[in-house]
Amino acid sequence: MKSFYETFSEVEAKKIMDKIEFHYTPKHASWLNVAEIEINVMDIECTDRRIGGMETLTYEVAWTKRRNEHKKKIEWNFTKKNADEKMSKYYVK
């Protein structure tokens, strides 16, 4: 919010701010990020092909169980530094 008032006149900044509704998210990754990643992995490993019969369907439904048994985990590699590099073109200078 402060950047609007630093960039625009007070009147213009207020006009813009009145049109924006902020939705704050947790500072540390949300559970939804984990769910989205798992769904993407499932899509790649399971549902990206046509299921031809009950045997294949039964096997694919057990995907989560097999993944848990193998203690598969998400390895977080995206850091604040990565975000800054990727998003820097959107920052107000």
RATAUR-V439291 format. One record per backbone hydrogen bond with DSSP energy under -0.5 kcal/mol. CO is the residue of the C=O (numbers start at 1). NH is the residue of the N-H. Records with the same first field share a line. If there is no record, write none. Layout:
# RATAUR-V439291
CO: NH  NH
This chain:
# RATAUR-V439291
1: 4  5
2: 6
3: 7
4: 8
9: 13
10: 14
11: 15
12: 16
13: 17
14: 18
15: 19
16: 19  20
17: 20
20: 22
22: 24
30: 33  34
31: 35
32: 36
33: 37
34: 38
35: 39
36: 40
37: 41
38: 42
39: 43
40: 44
41: 45
42: 46  47
43: 48
46: 49
50: 52
53: 57
54: 58
55: 59
56: 60
57: 61
58: 62
60: 63
61: 64
62: 66
63: 67
64: 68
65: 69
66: 70
67: 72
68: 71
73: 75
74: 76
75: 77
77: 79
79: 83
80: 84
81: 85
82: 86
83: 87
84: 88
87: 90  91
88: 91
